[in-house]
Amino acid sequence: MSEQTYQRKAEVRALARLAGDELGGAVDGIASVHRAIAGRVFAAVRFGVGPAAAPVEVVHDAITDGVYRIVSGTAVAAGRLAERTVDLPGAEVPSRTVFGAGFLGALQGLIGDDLEELRPILAGPMTLRVDGDPVSPEQIGNHVARPSSRVVVFLHGLVETEHAWRLGGRTSYAEGIEQDLGYSTLQIRYNSGLHISENARQLSDLLERLVAHWPVEIEQLSLVGHSMGGLIARGACFDASESGKGWVRKVRHLVCLGSPHLGAPLEQFVHYASAALVRVPETRPFGHLLRRRSAGIRDLRQGSLVDEDWRDADTDDLTRRAIREVPLLDGADHYFVTACVTRSPRHPLGRIIGDGLVLTPSAAGRNRARRIGFDDANGLHVPAANHFSLLNHHAVYEKLRRWLSTDPETAVALDEAAE
């Protein structure tokens, strides 16, 4: 059996088992809601008619519990059976196709930490990707026609894959950089459901191997991250600096596109909403569902980059705060891009929802309480755009091209001349 055939079977069967388990869990959740609502109804009936309602309640509970148990058990059993028998002969490995990778990327973003523990075939380690296929740092040089001493590494965001950079089917930033600047560009895929600090360590280890095995000596390493990808890049640089890894001394540029350095409001809302929902029996299953969100999503509440922010902590504690601020990397130029769904970030709607997922102050790394340290001259604001527009936007590319080819002072001069 070939490696790809084995991987295809393993992924398909793991997905089938997961579907059965999740359907069974969903049925159990519906049963809990039904029981809670029925309990309140029968309590009201007992108040009106007295003990005569008790036999009806017992019969109702026995029938409904039995039905839910059968449906749930059947779904789980079907998943277990499929895990042993299902296959799609002749099909490609799901994780190596655009659609399959996208589905798995979304799944990882939502429950990737659970998958890492229970179904690692659906999680997978951080890898370099070429046309969807994983390539080790030791072999990546064989897949690059003209390796350059200047390398740009792209990191996608939460629930995304490297294919997200081709939003709208347009030329990606990586393709443009290769054509216009002659640099080598690399794409990374990772499990965005893991803690940001865990992915940062994986990235640091991968880049150490990359620098050691690149066909020519790397003179300039640039990191470009969208959303969570920018936080992971910052975390990796910090981890490498603390542990003395050599690759970090090659980093000259770090670009964050819509990264929630100070946290994301949606995760902050879900954090409190889940706490409220679990207090009421009728909504408790929904609260538990929200609390299943991955470690990676939880880290976005305050933009946590280090283990100290989550290790030995109650993740559902409403008063939990980020513990440690991570400094910017010395010797590298840092750039940031913000966006807003309105034309002005000062518009009331823009202040509330920002780019739809990240507020402008958070992406710029400064508010009244915290300041990351970005130079305002090294930022770009994209009006009337959403969070995902930053994956492929002409204004962002023009800035990116200038930033990666020049130092900050020259970039500012070019921008002023263009105006």
Secondary structure as UniProt FT lines:
FT   HELIX           3..49
FT   HELIX           50..53
FT   HELIX           54..85
FT   TURN            89..90
FT   HELIX           94..96
FT   HELIX           98..118
FT   HELIX           120..122
FT   STRAND          127..130
FT   TURN            131..132
FT   STRAND          133..135
FT   TURN            137..139
FT   HELIX           140..143
FT   STRAND          150..155
FT   TURN            158..159
FT   HELIX           162..169
FT   HELIX           173..181
FT   STRAND          184..189
FT   TURN            192..193
FT   HELIX           196..213
FT   STRAND          220..226
FT   HELIX           228..243
FT   HELIX           246..250
FT   STRAND          251..257
FT   TURN            261..262
FT   HELIX           265..277
FT   TURN            278..279
FT   TURN            281..283
FT   HELIX           284..290
FT   TURN            291..292
FT   HELIX           295..299
FT   TURN            300..303
FT   HELIX           307..309
FT   TURN            310..312
FT   TURN            315..316
FT   TURN            318..319
FT   TURN            330..331
FT   STRAND          333..339
FT   TURN            345..346
FT   HELIX           348..353
FT   TURN            354..355
FT   HELIX           360..364
FT   HELIX           376..378
FT   STRAND          379..382
FT   HELIX           387..391
FT   HELIX           394..405
FT   HELIX           408..418
//
